[in-house]
């Protein structure tokens, strides 16, 4: 559940009182003093007017909008892979005296899945509590943002705006969410996406998917993997790297790797023949808690015995990509002591599986740094959803990019890019909201004829979009690839991202007391936790539910970016902070639009050094709210 509150008045800079000796000063000094006082008064008046009519500052206390906006959290760097991430600490404080607070005692790195103890005073019996190297990780207040209170007096709010409003169940409480449904519409949530039936359409009219524009896609994406953050300790223990070329192919991509500090530096190269496409593919080989236990037991090195994963079978490690959010991947003292976790071992800091993402995400984005070392040939980027391939083929001689979608012979949008001949390029390819998007050098590429595709022509029906795999094609177990045909390429960094996943739950469906926000039926069937790793169970993805919400001409629909832990319009009738009239936001309760994070949490030392420096500004995280 997420709301946010006004910054307390004590946060304002104090005004220095005038010197009493000024009354005995010469007239010129008295005149100067009067001008100073007048300037201060005018500044306060202008600030008051600015606050009242234009913008106001707020602080975010909880994480319903994470990672777009951070509530109270811990900001850590993984000691194994060096990835920086934030973990929720919202339960450590509460304005509601009825809510019991609890310290965050552990968090899980979203990339390498290493669990980091956050406090040395762990509960009794926890094995990690015997370690002497555990440091207390501080908790930081949430982002401070500026809100434009003037904008919606003259313009209507737009879909995907991040808006501020009075909570319908308690007008004294301010909330912040993303606007997804507009007045008069009927909104449907299904398979992580938003579908809209426009105002005036009868109940038999079909819903259409609502596509996010490219800048919003970039704003809400979440990192799944980054080759710049592969732990050397894990690789030394025999755990396979996630990017993989087919074995036995003499023309396959070649890997050059070296250990730099705690990381594995990777460089993939290929000189592909002109008559065949040579692929390098991503497999989601996610370490588990017991993986790191075995690594720790072996010391992470070969020594005189074989590494624990020297002969591991990749096929038994592959998993589907889910809606895992690092902000949610934590353990708190109260939950651990209560014994209500799904995991069986109570003496370990294993993160509850219910907090590691429950839903398969097929909307993905591939990002790569590519060094083209030939004058011609083709660079290919490929993404898989529901076993179907969606591809961008770029002619490195002419710079022409062509899109294709499995089974659609009439789908072939083309565009001109800046990839022409040898050179270093940063390319991004996304399959999000039934559309293919391409960026080169951070610039969105405009294609002729548009890039949206009809899923019904590909799958027969949207309900048939289920993960697929086979011995001939790994499908959704190898959902991203980079290929070459007749080209010489070197790739030095690969990143995979996922789209935001909206969970199809509602107050009417979730009133079964299981405490889980899910697409599946309630009460939640714990056997569904096998779905990401067990292809024999994948037919159960067809059990995902849909929910629909109808709006009047004066109503809006808002949701949090952290859909698994957001008390938004879907769930308001079950809110413990008041009982709104329904799953909607009255237009009159809008306060304004979030503009920017002007003050993320400050640092207590100079970054990169041990030098103490209270309130050192965190300039790097200052940003516009998209």
Secondary structure as UniProt FT lines:
FT   STRAND          4..6
FT   HELIX           9..11
FT   HELIX           20..24
FT   HELIX           27..49
FT   HELIX           50..54
FT   STRAND          55..60
FT   TURN            64..68
FT   STRAND          73..77
FT   TURN            79..81
FT   STRAND          84..88
FT   HELIX           90..92
FT   TURN            97..98
FT   STRAND          104..108
FT   TURN            110..112
FT   STRAND          115..117
FT   TURN            124..125
FT   HELIX           127..130
FT   STRAND          144..148
FT   HELIX           151..153
FT   TURN            159..160
FT   STRAND          162..167
FT   TURN            168..169
FT   STRAND          170..181
FT   TURN            183..184
FT   STRAND          186..190
FT   STRAND          192..197
FT   TURN            199..200
FT   TURN            203..204
FT   STRAND          208..209
FT   HELIX           214..220
FT   STRAND          222..226
FT   HELIX           227..229
FT   HELIX           232..236
FT   TURN            237..238
FT   STRAND          243..245
FT   TURN            247..248
FT   TURN            250..251
FT   STRAND          254..260
FT   TURN            261..262
FT   STRAND          263..271
FT   TURN            274..275
FT   STRAND          278..282
FT   HELIX           289..298
FT   TURN            299..300
FT   TURN            303..304
FT   TURN            308..311
FT   HELIX           314..316
FT   TURN            326..328
FT   STRAND          330..332
FT   HELIX           333..338
FT   TURN            346..347
FT   HELIX           353..355
FT   STRAND          364..372
FT   STRAND          378..385
FT   TURN            386..387
FT   STRAND          388..395
FT   TURN            396..398
FT   STRAND          400..405
FT   TURN            406..407
FT   TURN            409..410
FT   STRAND          414..416
FT   STRAND          423..431
FT   STRAND          435..440
FT   TURN            441..442
FT   STRAND          443..444
FT   TURN            448..449
FT   HELIX           455..459
FT   HELIX           462..464
FT   HELIX           475..478
FT   STRAND          480..485
FT   STRAND          488..498
FT   TURN            507..509
FT   TURN            511..512
FT   HELIX           526..533
FT   HELIX           535..543
FT   STRAND          547..550
FT   TURN            553..554
FT   STRAND          555..559
FT   HELIX           563..565
FT   TURN            569..571
FT   HELIX           572..574
FT   TURN            576..577
FT   STRAND          585..586
FT   HELIX           587..589
FT   STRAND          590..599
FT   STRAND          603..605
FT   TURN            607..608
FT   STRAND          612..616
FT   HELIX           619..621
FT   STRAND          623..624
//
